[in-house]
Amino acid sequence: MTGLGVGALAAAAPTPITSAGDARLGAAVLAGIAVIVLLITRFRLHAFLALTVGSLALGTLAGAPVDRTLASFTAGLGSTVAGVGVLIALGAVLGGLLAGSGGADAIVDTILARARGRAMPWAMVLIASVIGLPLFFEVGIVLLVPVVLLVARRGGHSPMRIGIPALAGLSVMHGLVPPHPGPLVAVDALHADLGVTLALGVLVAVPTVVVAGPLFARYAARRVDVPLPPEAETAPPAPEAPGTAVRRPRFGAAVCTVLLPVVLMLGKALADIAVDDPADGLRRFADVAGSPLVALLAAVLTGMFTLGRAAGFTRDRLAATVERSLAPIGGVLLIVGAGGGFKQTLIDAGVGRMVLDLSRDWAVPTLLLAWLIAVAIRLATGSATVATISASGLVAPLAAGLPTAQTALLVLAVGAGSLFFSHVNDAGFWLVKEYFAMSVGQTVRTWSVMETIISVVGLGFVLLLSLVL
Protein backbone atom coordinates (compact mmCIF):
# COMPACT_ATOMS: atom_id res chain seq x y z
CA MET A 1 0.00 0.00 0.00
CA THR A 2 3.05 2.29 0.27
CA GLY A 3 4.40 2.35 -3.25
CA LEU A 4 4.28 0.88 -6.74
CA GLY A 5 6.71 -0.10 -9.44
CA VAL A 6 7.72 3.27 -10.81
CA GLY A 7 9.64 1.83 -13.71
CA ALA A 8 6.72 -0.26 -14.97
CA LEU A 9 4.35 2.66 -14.75
CA ALA A 10 6.75 5.06 -16.42
CA ALA A 11 7.11 2.70 -19.35
CA ALA A 12 3.37 2.70 -19.92
CA ALA A 13 2.90 6.43 -19.31
CA PRO A 14 2.67 8.90 -22.19
CA THR A 15 5.58 11.22 -22.89
CA PRO A 16 5.36 14.21 -20.50
CA ILE A 17 4.60 17.59 -22.06
CA THR A 18 7.58 19.06 -20.18
CA SER A 19 11.10 17.93 -19.30
CA ALA A 20 11.18 19.89 -16.04
CA GLY A 21 12.87 18.28 -13.07
CA ASP A 22 11.09 17.43 -9.85
CA ALA A 23 12.03 20.73 -8.19
CA ARG A 24 10.66 22.92 -10.98
CA LEU A 25 7.65 20.67 -11.46
CA GLY A 26 6.86 20.72 -7.74
CA ALA A 27 7.12 24.51 -7.71
CA ALA A 28 4.84 24.72 -10.76
CA VAL A 29 2.24 22.51 -9.06
CA LEU A 30 2.29 24.61 -5.91
CA ALA A 31 2.07 27.80 -7.98
CA GLY A 32 -0.82 26.42 -10.06
CA ILE A 33 -2.77 25.43 -6.94
CA ALA A 34 -1.94 28.80 -5.36
CA VAL A 35 -3.35 30.58 -8.41
CA ILE A 36 -6.57 28.56 -8.14
CA VAL A 37 -6.87 29.27 -4.41
CA LEU A 38 -6.17 32.97 -4.83
CA LEU A 39 -8.65 33.40 -7.67
CA ILE A 40 -11.41 31.54 -5.80
CA THR A 41 -10.89 33.02 -2.33
CA ARG A 42 -9.50 36.49 -2.97
CA PHE A 43 -11.05 37.48 -6.27
CA ARG A 44 -14.23 35.36 -5.96
CA LEU A 45 -13.71 34.01 -9.45
CA HIS A 46 -15.89 31.08 -10.50
CA ALA A 47 -14.13 27.76 -9.88
CA PHE A 48 -14.41 26.86 -13.59
CA LEU A 49 -12.38 29.91 -14.61
CA ALA A 50 -9.97 29.51 -11.71
CA LEU A 51 -9.22 25.88 -12.63
CA THR A 52 -8.73 26.83 -16.27
CA VAL A 53 -6.30 29.64 -15.47
CA GLY A 54 -4.53 27.48 -12.86
CA SER A 55 -4.01 24.71 -15.41
CA LEU A 56 -2.44 27.13 -17.90
CA ALA A 57 -0.26 28.62 -15.16
CA LEU A 58 0.93 25.17 -14.10
CA GLY A 59 1.88 24.16 -17.63
CA THR A 60 3.60 27.45 -18.40
CA LEU A 61 5.64 27.47 -15.18
CA ALA A 62 6.64 23.85 -15.76
CA GLY A 63 8.05 24.83 -19.15
CA ALA A 64 5.44 23.05 -21.27
CA PRO A 65 4.49 24.54 -24.66
CA VAL A 66 1.21 26.41 -24.47
CA ASP A 67 -0.37 24.35 -27.25
CA ARG A 68 0.40 21.07 -25.48
CA THR A 69 -0.90 22.44 -22.18
CA LEU A 70 -4.13 23.47 -23.89
CA ALA A 71 -4.39 20.05 -25.54
CA SER A 72 -3.99 18.31 -22.18
CA PHE A 73 -6.55 20.55 -20.50
CA THR A 74 -9.18 20.18 -23.22
CA ALA A 75 -8.65 16.41 -23.45
CA GLY A 76 -9.12 16.06 -19.71
CA LEU A 77 -12.17 18.31 -19.72
CA GLY A 78 -13.79 16.35 -22.54
CA SER A 79 -13.10 12.91 -21.10
CA THR A 80 -14.33 13.90 -17.65
CA VAL A 81 -17.59 15.39 -18.89
CA ALA A 82 -18.07 12.39 -21.17
CA GLY A 83 -17.47 10.03 -18.26
CA VAL A 84 -19.61 11.61 -15.55
CA GLY A 85 -21.57 14.48 -17.11
CA VAL A 86 -24.55 12.36 -18.11
CA LEU A 87 -24.56 10.67 -14.70
CA ILE A 88 -24.66 14.02 -12.91
CA ALA A 89 -27.52 15.13 -15.16
CA LEU A 90 -29.52 11.95 -14.50
CA GLY A 91 -28.92 12.29 -10.76
CA ALA A 92 -30.18 15.87 -10.89
CA VAL A 93 -33.34 14.81 -12.74
CA LEU A 94 -34.02 12.05 -10.20
CA GLY A 95 -33.56 14.55 -7.38
CA GLY A 96 -35.86 17.03 -9.13
CA LEU A 97 -38.58 14.41 -9.50
CA LEU A 98 -38.22 13.42 -5.85
CA ALA A 99 -38.52 17.00 -4.62
CA GLY A 100 -41.07 18.30 -7.10
CA SER A 101 -43.52 15.41 -6.77
CA GLY A 102 -43.66 15.51 -2.98
CA GLY A 103 -41.81 12.19 -2.72
CA ALA A 104 -39.26 13.74 -0.39
CA ASP A 105 -42.08 15.01 1.84
CA ALA A 106 -43.64 11.53 1.88
CA ILE A 107 -40.35 10.01 3.07
CA VAL A 108 -39.84 12.70 5.72
CA ASP A 109 -43.38 12.59 7.11
CA THR A 110 -43.53 8.79 7.25
CA ILE A 111 -40.25 8.42 9.13
CA LEU A 112 -41.00 11.27 11.52
CA ALA A 113 -44.42 9.80 12.31
CA ARG A 114 -42.69 6.70 13.67
CA ALA A 115 -39.96 8.48 15.62
CA ARG A 116 -40.35 9.78 19.15
CA GLY A 117 -38.09 11.41 21.75
CA ARG A 118 -34.54 10.07 21.72
CA ALA A 119 -35.11 8.34 18.40
CA MET A 120 -35.59 11.68 16.62
CA PRO A 121 -31.87 12.38 15.88
CA TRP A 122 -31.54 8.88 14.42
CA ALA A 123 -34.65 9.46 12.34
CA MET A 124 -33.09 12.67 10.97
CA VAL A 125 -29.94 10.74 9.98
CA LEU A 126 -32.07 8.21 8.13
CA ILE A 127 -34.08 10.92 6.38
CA ALA A 128 -30.99 12.89 5.35
CA SER A 129 -29.20 9.78 4.09
CA VAL A 130 -32.12 8.64 1.93
CA ILE A 131 -33.03 12.12 0.70
CA GLY A 132 -29.39 13.08 0.21
CA LEU A 133 -28.54 10.10 -1.98
CA PRO A 134 -29.75 11.63 -5.29
CA LEU A 135 -29.68 15.32 -4.29
CA PHE A 136 -26.89 17.87 -4.31
CA PHE A 137 -25.84 19.00 -0.84
CA GLU A 138 -27.25 22.49 -1.17
CA VAL A 139 -30.62 21.18 -2.40
CA GLY A 140 -30.73 18.74 0.50
CA ILE A 141 -30.18 21.56 2.97
CA VAL A 142 -32.94 23.65 1.44
CA LEU A 143 -35.33 20.70 1.73
CA LEU A 144 -34.35 19.49 5.18
CA VAL A 145 -33.62 22.58 7.26
CA PRO A 146 -37.30 23.68 7.43
CA VAL A 147 -38.15 20.14 8.58
CA VAL A 148 -35.38 20.25 11.20
CA LEU A 149 -36.63 23.55 12.61
CA LEU A 150 -40.25 22.37 12.63
CA VAL A 151 -39.36 19.12 14.42
CA ALA A 152 -37.21 20.99 16.94
CA ARG A 153 -40.06 23.38 17.75
CA ARG A 154 -42.77 20.74 18.02
CA GLY A 155 -40.66 18.34 20.08
CA GLY A 156 -38.86 20.92 22.21
CA HIS A 157 -35.47 19.78 20.92
CA SER A 158 -32.34 21.84 20.50
CA PRO A 159 -31.86 22.74 16.83
CA MET A 160 -28.35 21.30 17.04
CA ARG A 161 -29.60 18.03 18.53
CA ILE A 162 -31.75 17.54 15.45
CA GLY A 163 -29.78 19.55 12.88
CA ILE A 164 -26.31 17.99 13.27
CA PRO A 165 -27.53 14.44 12.44
CA ALA A 166 -29.32 15.75 9.34
CA LEU A 167 -26.27 17.71 8.19
CA ALA A 168 -24.01 14.73 8.86
CA GLY A 169 -26.21 12.46 6.77
CA LEU A 170 -26.17 14.89 3.86
CA SER A 171 -22.43 15.53 4.07
CA VAL A 172 -21.42 11.87 4.27
CA MET A 173 -23.55 11.02 1.25
CA HIS A 174 -22.04 14.01 -0.58
CA GLY A 175 -18.43 13.02 0.06
CA LEU A 176 -18.38 9.24 0.13
CA VAL A 177 -21.27 7.74 -1.81
CA PRO A 178 -21.87 7.86 -5.57
CA PRO A 179 -23.76 9.15 -7.55
CA HIS A 180 -22.68 12.52 -6.12
CA PRO A 181 -20.35 14.47 -8.46
CA GLY A 182 -17.23 14.29 -6.28
CA PRO A 183 -17.18 10.51 -5.79
CA LEU A 184 -18.17 9.96 -9.43
CA VAL A 185 -15.23 12.03 -10.66
CA ALA A 186 -12.85 10.22 -8.30
CA VAL A 187 -14.14 6.85 -9.51
CA ASP A 188 -13.58 7.94 -13.10
CA ALA A 189 -10.12 9.42 -12.49
CA LEU A 190 -8.84 6.44 -10.52
CA HIS A 191 -10.57 3.86 -12.74
CA ALA A 192 -12.29 2.32 -9.74
CA ASP A 193 -15.19 -0.10 -9.89
CA LEU A 194 -18.32 1.93 -9.14
CA GLY A 195 -20.25 -0.96 -7.59
CA VAL A 196 -17.42 -1.90 -5.22
CA THR A 197 -16.85 1.77 -4.36
CA LEU A 198 -20.55 2.20 -3.63
CA ALA A 199 -20.64 -0.90 -1.41
CA LEU A 200 -17.53 0.09 0.55
CA GLY A 201 -18.72 3.70 0.66
CA VAL A 202 -21.95 2.65 2.37
CA LEU A 203 -19.94 0.43 4.72
CA VAL A 204 -17.76 3.39 5.73
CA ALA A 205 -20.62 5.90 5.72
CA VAL A 206 -22.84 4.10 8.26
CA PRO A 207 -20.49 4.17 11.30
CA THR A 208 -19.09 7.54 10.25
CA VAL A 209 -22.49 9.22 10.20
CA VAL A 210 -23.37 7.63 13.55
CA VAL A 211 -20.30 9.15 15.21
CA ALA A 212 -20.50 12.56 13.50
CA GLY A 213 -24.32 12.72 13.67
CA PRO A 214 -26.32 11.59 16.72
CA LEU A 215 -23.30 11.03 18.98
CA PHE A 216 -21.59 14.36 18.28
CA ALA A 217 -24.97 16.13 18.32
CA ARG A 218 -25.36 15.36 22.03
CA TYR A 219 -22.10 17.18 22.74
CA ALA A 220 -22.77 20.03 20.32
CA ALA A 221 -26.24 20.69 21.74
CA ARG A 222 -24.77 21.07 25.25
CA ARG A 223 -21.88 23.32 24.18
CA VAL A 224 -23.69 25.53 21.66
CA ASP A 225 -27.13 26.78 22.66
CA VAL A 226 -28.76 27.89 19.42
CA PRO A 227 -32.30 29.28 19.76
CA LEU A 228 -34.84 28.59 17.07
CA PRO A 229 -34.83 31.30 14.39
CA PRO A 230 -37.99 33.46 14.49
CA GLU A 231 -38.88 32.43 10.95
CA ALA A 232 -39.46 28.87 12.13
CA GLU A 233 -42.57 29.95 14.03
CA THR A 234 -44.55 31.25 11.11
CA ALA A 235 -42.99 29.77 8.00
CA PRO A 236 -45.57 30.19 5.21
CA PRO A 237 -46.26 27.22 2.94
CA ALA A 238 -44.48 27.30 -0.38
CA PRO A 239 -46.76 28.24 -3.26
CA GLU A 240 -47.69 25.39 -5.53
CA ALA A 241 -46.39 25.44 -9.06
CA PRO A 242 -48.96 25.39 -11.85
CA GLY A 243 -50.13 21.90 -12.59
CA THR A 244 -48.95 20.43 -9.28
CA ALA A 245 -51.31 17.83 -7.88
CA VAL A 246 -52.41 17.70 -4.26
CA ARG A 247 -51.61 14.00 -3.77
CA ARG A 248 -48.18 12.62 -3.00
CA PRO A 249 -46.40 9.47 -4.12
CA ARG A 250 -46.48 6.59 -1.67
CA PHE A 251 -43.62 6.23 0.80
CA GLY A 252 -42.61 2.79 -0.46
CA ALA A 253 -42.61 3.89 -4.07
CA ALA A 254 -40.48 6.96 -3.31
CA VAL A 255 -37.90 4.98 -1.31
CA CYS A 256 -37.69 2.18 -3.86
CA THR A 257 -37.19 4.66 -6.68
CA VAL A 258 -34.37 6.45 -4.87
CA LEU A 259 -32.65 3.19 -3.96
CA LEU A 260 -33.12 1.53 -7.37
CA PRO A 261 -29.77 2.68 -8.86
CA VAL A 262 -27.99 1.69 -5.64
CA VAL A 263 -29.50 -1.81 -5.77
CA LEU A 264 -28.63 -2.23 -9.45
CA MET A 265 -25.03 -1.09 -8.98
CA LEU A 266 -24.56 -3.27 -5.90
CA GLY A 267 -26.08 -6.17 -7.82
CA LYS A 268 -23.44 -5.74 -10.51
CA ALA A 269 -20.67 -5.80 -7.88
CA LEU A 270 -22.08 -8.97 -6.29
CA ALA A 271 -22.50 -10.68 -9.67
CA ASP A 272 -18.89 -9.89 -10.57
CA ILE A 273 -17.78 -11.58 -7.32
CA ALA A 274 -20.15 -14.55 -7.42
CA VAL A 275 -19.91 -15.42 -11.13
CA ASP A 276 -16.42 -16.06 -12.48
CA ASP A 277 -17.34 -16.42 -16.15
CA PRO A 278 -17.68 -12.97 -17.83
CA ALA A 279 -19.72 -14.59 -20.62
CA ASP A 280 -22.34 -15.94 -18.21
CA GLY A 281 -25.82 -14.61 -19.05
CA LEU A 282 -26.62 -13.53 -15.50
CA ARG A 283 -23.37 -11.67 -15.10
CA ARG A 284 -23.72 -9.95 -18.46
CA PHE A 285 -27.22 -8.83 -17.55
CA ALA A 286 -26.04 -7.57 -14.16
CA ASP A 287 -23.12 -5.75 -15.79
CA VAL A 288 -25.47 -3.92 -18.14
CA ALA A 289 -28.22 -3.20 -15.62
CA GLY A 290 -25.70 -2.16 -12.97
CA SER A 291 -23.68 0.18 -15.17
CA PRO A 292 -24.06 3.72 -13.80
CA LEU A 293 -25.72 5.09 -16.91
CA VAL A 294 -28.33 2.33 -17.16
CA ALA A 295 -28.97 2.24 -13.40
CA LEU A 296 -29.60 5.98 -13.14
CA LEU A 297 -31.58 6.08 -16.37
CA ALA A 298 -33.78 3.24 -15.11
CA ALA A 299 -34.37 5.14 -11.87
CA VAL A 300 -35.30 8.33 -13.75
CA LEU A 301 -37.70 6.54 -16.08
CA THR A 302 -39.22 4.66 -13.15
CA GLY A 303 -39.49 7.89 -11.18
CA MET A 304 -41.53 9.51 -13.93
CA PHE A 305 -44.26 6.98 -13.12
CA THR A 306 -43.77 6.23 -9.41
CA LEU A 307 -43.15 9.89 -8.52
CA GLY A 308 -44.35 12.18 -11.31
CA ARG A 309 -47.42 10.37 -12.59
CA ALA A 310 -48.31 9.21 -9.08
CA ALA A 311 -48.45 12.88 -8.06
CA GLY A 312 -50.76 13.64 -10.98
CA PHE A 313 -48.18 15.31 -13.20
CA THR A 314 -49.21 15.81 -16.79
CA ARG A 315 -46.72 15.25 -19.59
CA ASP A 316 -46.06 18.98 -19.76
CA ARG A 317 -45.49 19.10 -16.01
CA LEU A 318 -43.04 16.19 -16.19
CA ALA A 319 -41.15 17.89 -19.01
CA ALA A 320 -41.01 21.14 -17.04
CA THR A 321 -39.73 19.34 -13.94
CA VAL A 322 -36.94 17.67 -15.91
CA GLU A 323 -36.00 20.98 -17.52
CA ARG A 324 -35.87 22.79 -14.17
CA SER A 325 -33.75 19.99 -12.69
CA LEU A 326 -31.14 20.27 -15.43
CA ALA A 327 -30.84 24.06 -15.40
CA PRO A 328 -28.86 24.45 -12.12
CA ILE A 329 -26.19 21.86 -12.92
CA GLY A 330 -24.50 23.81 -15.71
CA GLY A 331 -22.04 25.35 -13.26
CA VAL A 332 -21.38 21.99 -11.62
CA LEU A 333 -20.60 20.37 -14.97
CA LEU A 334 -18.22 23.20 -15.88
CA ILE A 335 -16.38 22.88 -12.56
CA VAL A 336 -16.17 19.11 -12.86
CA GLY A 337 -14.97 19.39 -16.47
CA ALA A 338 -12.34 22.02 -15.66
CA GLY A 339 -11.23 19.91 -12.73
CA GLY A 340 -10.75 17.03 -15.13
CA GLY A 341 -8.71 19.31 -17.37
CA PHE A 342 -6.54 20.34 -14.41
CA LYS A 343 -6.12 16.67 -13.48
CA GLN A 344 -5.00 15.77 -17.01
CA THR A 345 -2.55 18.67 -17.09
CA LEU A 346 -1.03 17.40 -13.86
CA ILE A 347 -0.70 13.89 -15.25
CA ASP A 348 0.70 14.95 -18.63
CA ALA A 349 3.22 17.26 -16.97
CA GLY A 350 4.67 14.27 -15.13
CA VAL A 351 3.32 15.05 -11.67
CA GLY A 352 2.19 11.44 -11.30
CA ARG A 353 5.77 10.25 -11.58
CA MET A 354 6.86 12.80 -9.01
CA VAL A 355 4.13 11.73 -6.57
CA LEU A 356 5.12 8.09 -7.06
CA ASP A 357 8.73 8.95 -6.26
CA LEU A 358 7.71 10.83 -3.14
CA SER A 359 5.45 8.01 -2.04
CA ARG A 360 8.27 5.50 -2.48
CA ASP A 361 11.03 7.62 -0.93
CA TRP A 362 8.99 8.79 2.06
CA ALA A 363 7.19 5.46 2.54
CA VAL A 364 3.88 7.31 2.92
CA PRO A 365 0.89 4.94 2.83
CA THR A 366 -1.06 5.56 -0.35
CA LEU A 367 -4.43 6.03 1.37
CA LEU A 368 -3.00 8.47 3.90
CA LEU A 369 -1.19 10.43 1.18
CA ALA A 370 -4.41 10.73 -0.85
CA TRP A 371 -6.29 11.93 2.24
CA LEU A 372 -3.63 14.52 3.13
CA ILE A 373 -3.57 15.95 -0.39
CA ALA A 374 -7.37 16.28 -0.42
CA VAL A 375 -7.30 17.90 3.03
CA ALA A 376 -4.75 20.49 1.92
CA ILE A 377 -6.76 21.46 -1.16
CA ARG A 378 -10.03 21.49 0.79
CA LEU A 379 -8.58 23.84 3.42
CA ALA A 380 -7.20 26.10 0.71
CA THR A 381 -10.14 26.27 -1.69
CA GLY A 382 -13.13 25.51 0.54
CA SER A 383 -14.65 23.28 -2.13
CA ALA A 384 -15.09 19.56 -1.52
CA THR A 385 -15.64 19.00 -5.24
CA VAL A 386 -12.47 20.87 -6.28
CA ALA A 387 -10.50 19.03 -3.57
CA THR A 388 -11.76 15.66 -4.79
CA ILE A 389 -11.06 16.40 -8.45
CA SER A 390 -7.58 17.85 -7.90
CA ALA A 391 -6.49 15.21 -5.38
CA SER A 392 -7.72 12.43 -7.67
CA GLY A 393 -5.55 13.80 -10.46
CA LEU A 394 -2.49 13.96 -8.22
CA VAL A 395 -2.82 10.42 -6.86
CA ALA A 396 -4.20 8.75 -10.01
CA PRO A 397 -0.87 7.03 -10.80
CA LEU A 398 -0.93 5.42 -7.36
CA ALA A 399 -4.07 3.50 -8.35
CA ALA A 400 -2.32 1.65 -11.18
CA GLY A 401 -1.83 -1.98 -10.22
CA LEU A 402 -3.90 -1.77 -7.03
CA PRO A 403 -6.52 -4.47 -6.42
CA THR A 404 -10.14 -3.48 -7.05
CA ALA A 405 -11.01 -3.04 -3.37
CA GLN A 406 -7.90 -0.96 -2.66
CA THR A 407 -8.67 1.34 -5.59
CA ALA A 408 -12.18 1.85 -4.23
CA LEU A 409 -10.72 2.65 -0.80
CA LEU A 410 -8.41 5.20 -2.47
CA VAL A 411 -11.52 6.94 -3.83
CA LEU A 412 -13.02 6.98 -0.33
CA ALA A 413 -9.81 8.32 1.22
CA VAL A 414 -9.90 11.24 -1.22
CA GLY A 415 -13.60 11.78 -0.48
CA ALA A 416 -13.02 11.77 3.27
CA GLY A 417 -10.18 14.28 2.94
CA SER A 418 -12.34 16.58 0.81
CA LEU A 419 -14.73 17.09 3.77
CA PHE A 420 -12.12 18.18 6.33
CA PHE A 421 -12.86 21.32 8.40
CA SER A 422 -15.22 23.45 6.36
CA HIS A 423 -14.57 27.10 7.24
CA VAL A 424 -15.14 30.62 5.97
CA ASN A 425 -14.03 29.97 2.37
CA ASP A 426 -16.72 27.29 1.93
CA ALA A 427 -20.17 28.27 0.68
CA GLY A 428 -21.66 25.43 2.75
CA PHE A 429 -20.30 27.07 5.92
CA TRP A 430 -22.29 30.24 5.29
CA LEU A 431 -25.37 28.33 4.18
CA VAL A 432 -25.49 26.44 7.48
CA LYS A 433 -24.67 29.56 9.49
CA GLU A 434 -27.52 31.57 8.00
CA TYR A 435 -30.14 28.81 8.08
CA PHE A 436 -29.53 28.14 11.79
CA ALA A 437 -28.93 31.82 12.66
CA MET A 438 -25.55 31.08 14.30
CA SER A 439 -22.49 33.24 14.80
CA VAL A 440 -19.25 32.40 13.00
CA GLY A 441 -17.82 30.95 16.21
CA GLN A 442 -20.88 28.77 16.80
CA THR A 443 -20.75 27.52 13.23
CA VAL A 444 -17.09 26.56 13.64
CA ARG A 445 -17.80 24.69 16.90
CA THR A 446 -20.66 22.74 15.34
CA TRP A 447 -20.59 22.46 11.56
CA SER A 448 -16.80 22.74 11.07
CA VAL A 449 -16.04 20.26 13.85
CA MET A 450 -18.69 17.87 12.50
CA GLU A 451 -17.08 17.96 9.04
CA THR A 452 -13.68 17.25 10.59
CA ILE A 453 -15.08 14.30 12.53
CA ILE A 454 -16.55 12.89 9.31
CA SER A 455 -13.19 13.26 7.55
CA VAL A 456 -11.06 11.70 10.29
CA VAL A 457 -13.48 8.92 11.24
CA GLY A 458 -14.05 8.14 7.57
CA LEU A 459 -10.30 7.82 7.02
CA GLY A 460 -10.04 5.58 10.08
CA PHE A 461 -12.60 3.14 8.74
CA VAL A 462 -10.99 3.23 5.29
CA LEU A 463 -7.64 2.28 6.83
CA LEU A 464 -9.28 -0.50 8.85
CA LEU A 465 -10.89 -1.93 5.73
CA SER A 466 -7.57 -1.76 3.89
CA LEU A 467 -6.13 -4.20 6.44
CA VAL A 468 -8.71 -6.89 5.70
CA LEU A 469 -9.38 -6.44 1.96
WOFENKA-V795122 format. One record per backbone hydrogen bond with DSSP energy under -1.0 kcal/mol. CO is the residue of the C=O (numbers start at 1). NH is the residue of the N-H. Records with the same first field share a line. If there is no record, write none. Layout:
CO = NH / NH
//
This chain:
1 = 366
4 = 6
5 = 9
6 = 10
7 = 11
8 = 12
9 = 13
21 = 25
22 = 26
23 = 27
24 = 28
25 = 29
26 = 30
27 = 31
28 = 32
29 = 33
30 = 34
31 = 35
32 = 36
33 = 37
34 = 38
35 = 39
36 = 40
37 = 41
38 = 42 / 43
39 = 45
46 = 50
47 = 51
48 = 52
49 = 53
50 = 54
51 = 55
52 = 56
53 = 57
54 = 58
55 = 59
56 = 60
57 = 61
58 = 62
59 = 64
60 = 63
65 = 69
66 = 70
67 = 71
68 = 72
69 = 73
70 = 74
71 = 75
72 = 76
73 = 77
74 = 78
75 = 79
76 = 80
77 = 81
78 = 82
79 = 83
80 = 84
81 = 85
84 = 88
85 = 89
86 = 90
87 = 91
88 = 92
89 = 93
90 = 94
91 = 95
92 = 96
93 = 97
94 = 98
95 = 99
96 = 100
97 = 101
98 = 104
102 = 106
103 = 107
104 = 108
105 = 109
106 = 110
107 = 111
108 = 112
109 = 113
111 = 114
112 = 115
116 = 119
117 = 120
119 = 123
120 = 124
121 = 125
122 = 126
123 = 127
124 = 128
125 = 129
126 = 130
127 = 131
128 = 132
136 = 140
137 = 141
138 = 142
139 = 143
140 = 144
141 = 145
144 = 148
145 = 149
146 = 150
147 = 151
148 = 152
149 = 153
150 = 154
151 = 155
152 = 157
158 = 162
159 = 163
160 = 164
162 = 166
163 = 167
164 = 168
165 = 169
166 = 170
167 = 171
168 = 172
169 = 173
170 = 174
171 = 175
172 = 176
173 = 177
177 = 180
180 = 184
181 = 185
182 = 186
183 = 187
184 = 188
185 = 189
186 = 190
187 = 192
193 = 197
194 = 198
195 = 199
196 = 200
197 = 201
198 = 202
199 = 203
200 = 204
201 = 205
202 = 206
204 = 208
205 = 209
206 = 210
207 = 211
208 = 212
209 = 213
210 = 215
211 = 216
213 = 217
214 = 218
216 = 220
217 = 221
218 = 222
219 = 223
220 = 224
224 = 226
229 = 232
230 = 233
241 = 244
250 = 254
251 = 255
252 = 256
253 = 257
254 = 258
255 = 259
259 = 263
260 = 264
261 = 265
262 = 266
263 = 267
264 = 268
265 = 269
266 = 270
267 = 271
268 = 272
269 = 273
270 = 274
271 = 275
277 = 280
280 = 284
281 = 285
282 = 286
283 = 287
284 = 288
285 = 289
286 = 290
288 = 291
291 = 295
292 = 296
293 = 297
294 = 298
295 = 299
296 = 300
297 = 301
298 = 302
299 = 303
300 = 304
302 = 305 / 306
303 = 307 / 308
304 = 309
305 = 310
307 = 311
308 = 313
309 = 312
314 = 318
315 = 319
316 = 320
317 = 321
318 = 322
319 = 323
320 = 324
321 = 325
322 = 326
323 = 327
326 = 329
327 = 330
329 = 333
330 = 334
331 = 335
332 = 336
333 = 337
334 = 338
335 = 339
336 = 340
337 = 341
338 = 342
339 = 343
340 = 344
341 = 345
342 = 346
343 = 347
344 = 348
345 = 349
346 = 351
347 = 350
348 = 17
350 = 354
351 = 355
352 = 356
353 = 357
354 = 358
355 = 359
356 = 360
357 = 361
358 = 362
365 = 369
366 = 370
367 = 371
368 = 372
369 = 373
370 = 374
371 = 375
372 = 376
373 = 377
374 = 378
375 = 379
376 = 380
377 = 381
378 = 382
383 = 387
384 = 388
385 = 389
386 = 390
387 = 391
388 = 392
389 = 393
390 = 394
391 = 395
395 = 398
396 = 399
399 = 402
403 = 407
404 = 408
405 = 409
406 = 410
407 = 411
408 = 412
409 = 413
410 = 414
411 = 415
412 = 416
413 = 417
414 = 418
416 = 419
417 = 420
423 = 426
426 = 430
427 = 431
428 = 432
429 = 433
430 = 434
431 = 435
432 = 436
433 = 438
439 = 443
440 = 444
441 = 445
442 = 446
443 = 448
444 = 449
446 = 450
447 = 451
448 = 452
449 = 453
450 = 454
451 = 455
452 = 456
453 = 457
454 = 458
455 = 459
456 = 460
457 = 461
458 = 462
459 = 463
460 = 464
461 = 465
462 = 466
465 = 468 / 469
//
